[in-house]
Amino acid sequence: MEQIYIVMLVVLGILAITDLVVGVSNDAVNFLNSAIGSKAVSFKTIMIVASLGVLVGALFSSGMMEIARSGIFVPSMFSFNDVMIIFLAVMISDILLLDVFNSMGLPTSTTVSIIFELLGAAVCLALYKIYTTDDTFDNLSAYINTKKATEIVTSILLSVVLSFTLGSLVQYISRLIFTFQYEKRVKYIGAIFGGLAITAITFFILIKGLKGVSFISKENYQMIVDNQWVIIGINFLFFTLLSQLLIGVFKVNILRVIIIIGTFALALAFAGNDLVNFIGVPIAAFNSYQIFNGSGVSGDSFMMGGLADEAIVAPFYFLLFAGLVMVVTLWTSKKARSVIDTGVNLSRQGDGVERFSPNILSRFIVRSGIYLGQGINYFLPQSVQLKIDKQFEKPVVKGKKKKDEPAFDMVRASVNLMVASILISIGTSLKLPLSTTYVTFMVAMGSSFADRAWDRESAVYRVAGVFNVIGGWFVTALVAFVSAFVVAYFLKIGEVFAFIALLITLALLLYRSARRHTKKKKEEEELLKLKREDIVTINEIISECSDQISRVIGTTNKIYSDVIDNLGLQDLGKLKENKKALKKLEKEVDELKSNVYYFIKNLDETSVEASKFYIMILGYLQDMIQSLGFITQNSHSHVNNNHKQLKFNQIRDLKSVDIELQKLFDDIQVIFDQNTFDKLDGVIKQKAEIHMHVSNLIQKQIERIRTVETSPKNSKLYFALLLESNDLIKATMNLLELFQEFNLHAKSKL
């Protein structure tokens, strides 16, 4: 029987590596956001600094995995078999949960997930033991330590409010002092700011980063804690003088130094303290097996009271291996980039394509904020208002493309790192379980709000995004608890069979998730190609429009043909897929329209007349999609409402239109792919012929209604499809005529 436990340990080791990968992908946002968003140094330098921080933090982590071993459940109340089931349930649930959040690009707390997974699995087995031993449910508290879970929930609320408020306040004051043209003022007051920031970050390393590390004894660490204010004072004096030396003598940008040190500090603390969230459970399982091995007692009978022994530490080679896995993940994980993009996108300075859709709550908060601002301005003297507004004036940067601009400047990046470091240090010294994810994310949101990054153009989207992320944090706790509870139950009931089935399911789900994420990133990259920002000449505009037209025509052709086929087959599932494909196409064209402002600004003076052409091209593309949308939506609704199927003759006639449109769209796509625009005349000449065909079909249906029994709903749908097909053809032909006219005009000017 012991062989199965060895297999479980091997599986837990593999799951630990997997959890490290998905966990680091999610938590990388904590220490990379500020450096990447500000572009203070090159991406390679940022990654090297973060990698060093992660590796050092992992190597000097003590491995005191108390939370995994005895922080949530009371080990003396569970057998060896029970704790192995708990640990397996936790790891399986954690990997799936974090992978889902990574795929969505949302940062969540690995601390909260591991706590509530341990709680869910332990509660499941505790209830099972109570039920099978005729114990009372009042004794559940003897099995579970609910205090830790309560502290975590409280800390979520505390982190959200405190981090956002302090981040806003410190950033607002910093911006008033430095303004957006901070280069001159840094020379005079940068030393004090550098002293404060580096002191805060160093203090963070001492309090948070060194907490429990193997090379610092408890006595020495306690001495550091007891003499906090003395250490802070000495550090402030030293780092202020050092900052002045770097600024005055070596002409170093002190903000860049703060960002590098802050990134290293957060990466070190992440690896040193959050490592328990990824490998704590497998190491606890390894420790459990060491205690159990050689006992001569069955796994169901051997109780695990020894797991609470504080002298248990993680082997050094486990920590070294974990550190290397985390570093490799940092460099290779595409999902980590997605999570980082979310934080940077929500805090970036300026507008652009917004990722999140507004909701009632975000609209209400933004509207309330506008009214509050108007109220404050009513009482604030005009001269003061003008002076404050002047401090927030952003310099116009010429010659730099939008994609090359940082999401925010180095002042805000420094504030993010400094405030996050201070809050986590205070929380740790007061023994408040502040989540690194919650603090760093909400500080970034607060500083972006105070920096007026959330203006009237973007506020409603950014606020909605913040609420989506915060909502995800609470969902994390609930889903973690339920999923671990269910997995633990299956493992307890199904034993070896459930163990194998769950592992196969986990592998399949991870494989499917990886494929979907790869496909999604590929689609995003293709879409980015259609949003070039380096277009300045007429020929480049023609080439850009040609690419966009070809893509939209090709997708329209496929969706239209699929809808007609699926309508004839009454296939509701595939019609739903057609609706999803249409939504994706609508989003692509909408993003192109959102980019029109920057497109027009980049044009040189000789091609400004092309702006109108580009806007009209996008307008015709949108007209085509609207007609296609009407066809898709009405076909889906007809089948979804279980109306009578279209007659054979109706389907046949619609298919004849589809065949003509397929040939038309195929010809158009070839022309635009091969840039053989001289062939457009031949395609445009087909306009009257196709319109006549559709008109004849409408007349045929009128005659059918008068002579043959038909359904009113069928006739309504049939007429709607023909009329919208006609509009689709008109929009397509208008687009071709406009393109041909502009292309000939452009040639004549060359």
Helices and strands as residue ranges (DSSP letters): H 2-38, H 43-59, H 66-66, I 67-71, G 75-77, H 80-104, H 110-132, G 137-139, H 140-143, H 146-178, H 183-204, I 205-209, H 218-226, H 228-248, H 254-274, H 276-292, G 305-308, H 316-332, H 334-347, H 360-379, H 382-391, G 402-404, H 410-429, H 436-450, H 459-529, H 538-569, H 572-594, H 596-602, G 605-607, H 610-640, H 648-674, G 677-679, H 680-684, H 687-707, H 712-749
